[in-house]
Amino acid sequence: MTLKQQKMDITDRVTGKLENGAVQLYLENEPIGKITLPEGVQLELSHHYESEHNKIYQHVSVPDQSEPRYTDCDEGGWC
């Protein structure tokens, strides 16, 4: 039996990660290429997200650690 080469559309399975000024492309966990971003490229992110120094941040609400009322609780949850 012989094998025949053929093209398969994998576009919907490719993911990208922003790394060092480029978008690294992956198929599952295998690196398959990259898209080099031009200098000064602007990212358009949804509300609660921002980019800074080649990193993407999400704005989240976290508990204020300054309230000491739960600091003396034991491992069982008793305070």
C-alpha positions as CSV (number, residue, x, y, z in Angstrom):
1,M,0.0,0.0,0.0
2,T,1.3,3.5,-0.8
3,L,0.5,6.7,1.1
4,K,-0.6,9.8,-0.8
5,Q,0.2,13.3,0.5
6,Q,-2.8,15.6,0.9
7,K,-3.6,18.9,2.5
8,M,-5.9,19.0,5.6
9,D,-7.5,22.2,6.9
10,I,-6.4,22.5,10.6
11,T,-7.1,26.3,10.9
12,D,-9.7,25.9,13.7
13,R,-7.3,23.7,15.7
14,V,-4.4,26.2,15.7
15,T,-3.9,28.4,18.8
16,G,-1.5,31.3,19.4
17,K,0.4,32.6,22.4
18,L,2.0,36.0,22.6
19,E,5.7,35.6,23.2
20,N,8.6,38.1,22.7
21,G,6.8,40.3,20.2
22,A,5.4,37.5,18.1
23,V,2.4,35.2,18.2
24,Q,3.7,31.6,18.5
25,L,1.4,29.2,16.7
26,Y,0.6,25.7,18.1
27,L,-1.3,22.7,16.9
28,E,-2.3,21.0,20.2
29,N,1.0,21.5,22.1
30,E,3.3,21.3,19.1
31,P,4.9,24.6,18.0
32,I,4.3,25.0,14.2
33,G,5.3,28.6,13.5
34,K,5.0,32.2,14.4
35,I,3.6,35.5,13.3
36,T,6.1,38.3,13.9
37,L,4.3,41.5,15.0
38,P,5.5,44.9,13.7
39,E,7.1,47.4,16.1
40,G,4.4,49.5,17.8
41,V,1.5,47.1,17.1
42,Q,-1.6,47.9,19.1
43,L,-3.7,45.1,20.7
44,E,-7.5,45.6,21.0
45,L,-8.6,43.8,24.2
46,S,-12.0,43.5,25.8
47,H,-13.0,45.5,28.9
48,H,-11.1,44.3,32.0
49,Y,-8.0,43.4,30.0
50,E,-4.9,45.4,29.1
51,S,-1.5,44.8,27.6
52,E,1.8,46.1,28.8
53,H,5.4,45.1,28.0
54,N,4.4,42.1,25.9
55,K,2.2,40.8,28.6
56,I,-1.6,40.6,28.9
57,Y,-3.3,41.4,32.2
58,Q,-6.8,40.8,33.5
59,H,-8.3,43.2,36.0
60,V,-9.9,41.1,38.8
61,S,-11.5,41.8,42.2
62,V,-9.6,40.1,45.1
63,P,-10.3,40.1,48.8
64,D,-8.5,42.9,50.7
65,Q,-5.8,41.3,52.8
66,S,-5.7,44.1,55.4
67,E,-8.7,42.7,57.3
68,P,-7.2,40.5,60.1
69,R,-10.5,39.0,61.3
70,Y,-9.8,35.5,59.8
71,T,-6.1,35.2,60.6
72,D,-6.5,33.0,63.8
73,C,-8.5,30.2,62.1
74,D,-7.4,26.6,62.5
75,E,-7.1,24.1,59.7
76,G,-10.7,22.9,60.3
77,G,-12.1,26.3,59.7
78,W,-12.8,27.2,63.4
79,C,-11.9,30.8,64.3
